[in-house]
Amino acid sequence: MDKHTSYEQKKHRLQQAAKILFKNKHTRIGLHKNTSNLFRNRHLADQRLDVRAFNQVIHIDRTAMQVEVEAMTTYETLVAETLRYHCLPAVVPELKTITVGGALSGVGIESSSYRYGLVHETVTSMEVLLADGEIVTCTAENAFQDLFFAIPNAYGSLGYVLKLTLKLIPIKPFVQLTHQHFSEQINYFSVLEETCAQQRQQQSDCYIDGVVFSAKQLCLTVAKPVATAPYTSNYRYLHAYYPSIKAKNKDYLSIKDYIWRWDADWFWCSKNFGMQNFLMRLLLGKFIMHSAVYWKLMRFARNNRCIQWLEKKFTVRKETIIQDVEIPIQHAAAFLTFLHNSIGILPIWICPLQAYNPQQHFLLYPLDKNTLYVNFGFWDSRLSQQAAGHYNRLIEEQVNQLQGRKSLYSTVYYTEEAFWQLYDYATYSTLKQKYDPHQVFDDLYTKVHGHLRGEKS
Ligand SMILES: Cc1cc2nc3c(=O)[nH]c(=O)nc-3n(C[C@H](O)[C@H](O)[C@H](O)COP(=O)(O)OP(=O)(O)OC[C@H]3O[C@@H](n4cnc5c(N)ncnc54)[C@H](O)[C@@H]3O)c2cc1C
């Protein structure tokens, strides 16, 4: 059976299941899928739609430079397919387990985002399962354009994407990495801005990101696609990628290794699993160093009562701080100073982004069209004698003060009122009323705030 037919059959079966749930007035419906990169606990769905089979790449069109793909396909699967055609999605999030549907609804980002914007800006069409079981095709021009522009940052609260068409870009087999080193954050952000402007102007397909190792050690990496390489490094096993940024000025990777450079060590979070110990890497690296395995280990630890009890009994009080926030470039230095002074987590991942198409307005994640933003990613915990959530709340306040925006994949502490002021209640509620008037899917605030009510699944 060809992949189009197979998709149509799966879609039909899912639609029947969704219609029955709707007819029987079920609410709190969620997805049953194999992977997740939500850091907060998933909200407790009363009924789950089994979408696990929607994991196929349907068609790659090398002439139109686009790919039709089922929404629960992981980027690992998608990249493996597109590489065979010498191309890649214009934006590929760093972790292999992120799915295309998750990245679209959860505003995925990567080092090509300074040029192509966030993942959702690379999508040209999507098929969405609505609350009543109807399935609609949305594009930027058709009758469902409001939904097309509202799915990003809706986290499945307006409908679930089943299939999408994504923009592809041609690639070269290798990248040449140049790591620039800075000791002042002001210089750092001005060079970052300049570099992004230059590369955008040249319409280059370079990749740009950076890492802050300390207030006096900041690195900026530009990865330039090249046809040949004198050598290639390997950060999949015995050596981690991030120390090489500090240690080297130049490096070469195959394009595939570049795309997944952060996966093997989950950026640097593999240290929490002992995987930055050479012996552990040597013995267990081949089995453990993959974001899918880290997630499994983390979920096991989080749900295991014995581990929880031991942690409470024998460890000091800590607050987990796992966040990605976007700050306009003119306030980036101020935000970094705040992180150093008030939060104290290191390293910090830096990824520039800018809206790709100034004509398009994404309703639930609007960005100033003329502004370069800096994504700060910081994922760790810190000792705390403060009330639970103290440091995460400080971050939320600071992001607002600096006209930034916070991704919602992790813990959210805003009150409902504050949240809706920031995330445009008027627009959201109009769309919710239109596409899910019976609240079959939880609304956005309920989804992102559920972790504070201790909900799990
Ligand atoms: C430690 C950490 C680091 C991260 N780093 C990055 C990063 O570097 N770059 C990056 O881009 N992102 C990053 N993320 C965020 C990640 O991209 C988002 O959380 C994304 O939504 C995860 O996609 P997923 O496929 O795992 O979806 P899930 O975790 O399964 O779902 C995420 C949300 O999207 C909704 N959803 C899932 N599939 C669909 C669908 N088909 N249609 C509609 N809604 C759907 C779900 O209901 C849920 O609310 C990071 C997350 C973590 C925890």
Ligand as a Chemical Component Dictionary entry (heavy atoms), coordinates in Angstrom:
data_LIG
# 
_chem_comp.id                   LIG 
_chem_comp.type                 NON-POLYMER 
_chem_comp.pdbx_formal_charge   0 
_chem_comp.three_letter_code    LIG 
# 
loop_
_chem_comp_atom.comp_id 
_chem_comp_atom.atom_id 
_chem_comp_atom.alt_atom_id 
_chem_comp_atom.type_symbol 
_chem_comp_atom.charge 
_chem_comp_atom.model_Cartn_x 
_chem_comp_atom.model_Cartn_y 
_chem_comp_atom.model_Cartn_z 
_chem_comp_atom.pdbx_ordinal 
LIG C1  C1  C 0 15.131 20.130 27.967 1  
LIG C2  C2  C 0 14.408 20.613 26.731 2  
LIG C3  C3  C 0 15.121 21.218 25.724 3  
LIG C4  C4  C 0 14.466 21.651 24.608 4  
LIG N1  N1  N 0 15.197 22.175 23.637 5  
LIG C5  C5  C 0 14.622 22.513 22.517 6  
LIG C6  C6  C 0 15.395 23.007 21.465 7  
LIG O1  O1  O 0 16.584 23.143 21.592 8  
LIG N2  N2  N 0 14.793 23.335 20.306 9  
LIG C7  C7  C 0 13.458 23.196 20.178 10 
LIG O2  O2  O 0 12.952 23.480 19.118 11 
LIG N3  N3  N 0 12.693 22.783 21.173 12 
LIG C8  C8  C 0 13.230 22.424 22.327 13 
LIG N4  N4  N 0 12.452 21.978 23.327 14 
LIG C9  C9  C 0 10.985 22.111 23.230 15 
LIG C10 C10 C 0 10.286 21.165 22.281 16 
LIG O3  O3  O 0 10.525 21.505 20.942 17 
LIG C11 C11 C 0 8.795  21.321 22.508 18 
LIG O4  O4  O 0 8.505  20.900 23.810 19 
LIG C12 C12 C 0 7.975  20.513 21.509 20 
LIG O5  O5  O 0 6.620  20.874 21.621 21 
LIG C13 C13 C 0 8.147  19.048 21.794 22 
LIG O6  O6  O 0 7.581  18.286 20.778 23 
LIG P1  P1  P 0 7.168  16.769 20.999 24 
LIG O7  O7  O 0 7.033  16.199 19.662 25 
LIG O8  O8  O 0 8.052  16.081 21.951 26 
LIG O9  O9  O 0 5.697  16.965 21.579 27 
LIG P2  P2  P 0 4.982  16.552 22.972 28 
LIG O10 O10 O 0 5.962  16.729 24.075 29 
LIG O11 O11 O 0 4.423  15.199 22.754 30 
LIG O12 O12 O 0 3.878  17.590 22.980 31 
LIG C14 C14 C 0 4.138  18.942 23.224 32 
LIG C15 C15 C 0 2.829  19.707 23.171 33 
LIG O13 O13 O 0 2.435  19.799 21.831 34 
LIG C16 C16 C 0 1.169  19.210 21.636 35 
LIG N5  N5  N 0 1.265  18.418 20.425 36 
LIG C17 C17 C 0 2.074  17.354 20.190 37 
LIG N6  N6  N 0 1.855  16.875 18.956 38 
LIG C18 C18 C 0 0.900  17.662 18.416 39 
LIG C19 C19 C 0 0.235  17.675 17.168 40 
LIG N7  N7  N 0 0.502  16.776 16.248 41 
LIG N8  N8  N 0 -0.705 18.615 16.941 42 
LIG C20 C20 C 0 -1.000 19.562 17.875 43 
LIG N9  N9  N 0 -0.421 19.585 19.090 44 
LIG C21 C21 C 0 0.505  18.655 19.349 45 
LIG C22 C22 C 0 0.926  18.310 22.833 46 
LIG O14 O14 O 0 -0.451 18.218 23.119 47 
LIG C23 C23 C 0 1.670  19.047 23.926 48 
LIG O15 O15 O 0 0.881  20.037 24.510 49 
LIG C24 C24 C 0 13.059 21.524 24.467 50 
LIG C25 C25 C 0 12.344 20.907 25.479 51 
LIG C26 C26 C 0 13.018 20.448 26.586 52 
LIG C27 C27 C 0 12.236 19.781 27.664 53 
# 
loop_
_chem_comp_bond.comp_id 
_chem_comp_bond.atom_id_1 
_chem_comp_bond.atom_id_2 
_chem_comp_bond.value_order 
_chem_comp_bond.pdbx_ordinal 
LIG C1  C2  SING 1  
LIG C2  C3  SING 2  
LIG C2  C26 DOUB 3  
LIG C3  C4  DOUB 4  
LIG C4  N1  SING 5  
LIG C4  C24 SING 6  
LIG N1  C5  DOUB 7  
LIG C5  C6  SING 8  
LIG C5  C8  SING 9  
LIG C6  O1  DOUB 10 
LIG C6  N2  SING 11 
LIG N2  C7  SING 12 
LIG C7  O2  DOUB 13 
LIG C7  N3  SING 14 
LIG N3  C8  DOUB 15 
LIG C8  N4  SING 16 
LIG N4  C9  SING 17 
LIG N4  C24 SING 18 
LIG C9  C10 SING 19 
LIG C10 O3  SING 20 
LIG C10 C11 SING 21 
LIG C11 O4  SING 22 
LIG C11 C12 SING 23 
LIG C12 O5  SING 24 
LIG C12 C13 SING 25 
LIG C13 O6  SING 26 
LIG O6  P1  SING 27 
LIG P1  O7  DOUB 28 
LIG P1  O8  SING 29 
LIG P1  O9  SING 30 
LIG O9  P2  SING 31 
LIG P2  O10 DOUB 32 
LIG P2  O11 SING 33 
LIG P2  O12 SING 34 
LIG O12 C14 SING 35 
LIG C14 C15 SING 36 
LIG C15 O13 SING 37 
LIG C15 C23 SING 38 
LIG O13 C16 SING 39 
LIG C16 N5  SING 40 
LIG C16 C22 SING 41 
LIG N5  C17 SING 42 
LIG N5  C21 SING 43 
LIG C17 N6  DOUB 44 
LIG N6  C18 SING 45 
LIG C18 C19 SING 46 
LIG C18 C21 DOUB 47 
LIG C19 N7  SING 48 
LIG C19 N8  DOUB 49 
LIG N8  C20 SING 50 
LIG C20 N9  DOUB 51 
LIG N9  C21 SING 52 
LIG C22 O14 SING 53 
LIG C22 C23 SING 54 
LIG C23 O15 SING 55 
LIG C24 C25 DOUB 56 
LIG C25 C26 SING 57 
LIG C26 C27 SING 58 
# 
